[in-house]
Amino acid sequence: MTSGVNRRTFIGGSAGLVTGAVVATGVQQPAVASTASRRALMFRDDFGAVPGWERQGVVMRQDLPWESSLLQDPCLVYGSGGGPLFKLWYGSLHGVGYATSQDGRQWTKQTEPVLRPTLPTESNALNQPSVVYQGGRWHMTYFGVAADGNGAIHYASATNPGGPWTKGGVVLTSTLPWEDRWIYNSSLLYDAGARLWKMWYTAGMIASAGGEPEYVCYATATNPAGPWTKHPANPLIRPMQDGGWASLGIGGPNVRKLPDGTYETRIVGWQADYPSRGGRLTSPDGLTWQLNRSSMELDLGVVDGPEDGMIYRQFVVEHQGRKYMYYNVKNNRPGWNETINLAIWNDNLQTIDPAKWCMNQAWQVPTGASFTVRDRQAVSLGNAPADRPQTLQGNVRIDARDYTLAATVTPLSQAVGERDNVLLARYTDRDSYYYAGIASWNQKYAIGVMDNGVNTKLAGTGAATDIAVGQAHRLAFKLTGSRLDLYDNDQLVLSTNDPTLIPSTSYVGLQTTAGRAQARFAAVSVER
């Protein structure tokens, strides 16, 4: 890391430097890294093909007079109720639209919305539909906001999916302080076995994000028009508050019951104010859900693409033996634009595995994805703003205080200042971790600590000009208590002591520190 891209105050630190394999204090050190004698493997990523969502791009955007620039929260019914295979409802701030398709790619929109605001409880907003076809009738729950700012879930029904829809008014509203007068993101399901209507929804607002959801909750009813009973264990799903992709808020449930009885939902997680990303959870009963960082399933799209700003609500259907996912996204073009996009499940996809890594730009709001996979290597693309590091934040928890993080790192940029690449360890959030690597702090090797946003150089040796373009370095960052050792190609090159961060559980990461730089990372492992 260098002072040009680091946050807040930069503090110099003392270091034990290594010349060859000798620490500056004069204590003889082993010349070969202890990783040579293999221990317990805790994590590995060779960046091979993985199952994942293959993006197909935009399938629906603003093109009708009534629509705003935001097409939101797609909801589908597939293969039921007659007519086209795909039936899709979507919100657009002050209305709900309807579209159909036979192949899931080419869509025909109904010219006018199926719902517009007509009630006082939906005068400020009307969107976020969730639709179920049951008993020869179409049932919809949707979100409405009154003039006083109270957001509540409403109900409507119809005999035809394109309307007319008969409104039933508010069926679920805020009754508790933590719900923040903001009940929305409903996901409606009819459980035929239990003869029960079930609804998952969000409550609460992230204070710093101006209305994004905080919790996922649950309610039941014998009639979709109500009355609905909130579950006493609410909220069922809470944000992780760990600095990861779902640290600040959880929302956007879309629950379906699989043939084996398992409940599956897609969710939206907020890392901070922004961005949001997609995840997948399962539950044996619809009540018990386990959220962790490795639940992430859909990261931001590449910088300057249609999905580089936010990933929002996702809805999955099965078509011809393949999973199709529809979701709304925000891009970083001027103004606020949301489109509905399609991704299809691919069992053999060349991509950064979202269950293992979350693509960030250090502590700042990312402008999109800055990594791709090529030839079994993670490649930083150099497409971030110049002052923002390109970071892979780990999503696999390391349940150990002491471990060794290793990776093969190859700088690709001609400018010396852009050869700065580091390994991140004891990573608890975007503001707290150790790092060690090459061409950092204008030195050949450096070790440092980011503690609550304050960056401190702990040790350094040599000059950054000693790092050659295209030369691979097999780096190993060993952490044992307060002792921090950096190895290059099995040779100890730098050592220091620092007691600042010694968590019992943490994550790891990889980083190209300059936003316009490029590098390759391969064969990442964590051993203890």
Number of C-alpha atoms within 10 A of each C-alpha: 31 18 14 13 15 20 17 11 11 15 10 12 15 13 22 20 22 24 13 12 19 19 19 15 10 9 9 10 14 12 14 15 22 16 19 8 7 9 13 9 12 17 16 16 18 15 21 18 17 15 13 21 21 19 16 12 15 19 15 20 18 16 11 13 8 14 19 19 15 20 25 27 28 27 25 22 20 19 15 14 18 10 12 15 18 20 25 25 26 25 26 22 20 21 23 25 27 24 21 23 17 15 12 20 16 11 17 13 16 13 13 16 22 17 23 18 18 10 15 13 23 27 17 18 21 28 29 28 32 26 24 21 20 13 8 11 13 19 24 26 30 27 26 31 26 17 12 10 15 17 26 26 27 26 24 22 22 17 15 14 26 20 14 13 18 14 17 15 19 21 18 24 18 18 12 10 8 14 19 19 19 25 27 31 28 31 26 26 23 21 11 9 6 9 11 15 19 22 26 25 24 26 30 25 22 19 14 11 14 9 12 25 29 26 25 26 25 24 18 20 17 15 13 24 21 16 13 19 15 17 13 10 10 15 20 18 21 20 22 19 14 16 20 25 35 30 20 27 28 32 33 28 27 27 25 21 18 10 7 7 12 13 19 20 22 23 27 27 31 29 23 21 15 18 24 29 26 27 28 20 19 21 15 13 12 20 18 13 17 13 19 20 25 20 22 27 20 24 27 28 22 19 21 16 17 23 28 23 29 26 26 27 29 28 23 23 19 12 15 7 7 11 14 19 22 25 24 26 28 24 23 18 12 6 8 12 19 29 23 26 23 22 20 19 16 16 12 13 16 19 21 26 23 25 19 22 24 25 26 27 26 21 17 14 15 24 25 26 28 28 27 17 20 14 12 17 23 25 23 30 20 23 21 23 14 16 15 26 29 31 29 27 27 26 23 19 18 22 14 16 16 22 23 24 26 23 25 18 29 23 27 19 19 13 11 18 19 26 30 31 30 28 28 26 28 26 24 21 23 21 17 21 26 29 28 31 31 30 30 28 23 21 21 21 29 30 29 27 25 23 16 13 18 15 25 20 23 24 25 29 22 18 17 21 15 13 21 17 17 15 10 20 19 18 27 28 29 25 21 14 15 13 13 25 21 28 26 23 14 18 18 25 26 29 26 21 17 17 9 13 19 18 14 11 14 21 22 26 24 26 25 33 31 28 22 20 26 25 25 24 26 21 17 23 18 23 19 20
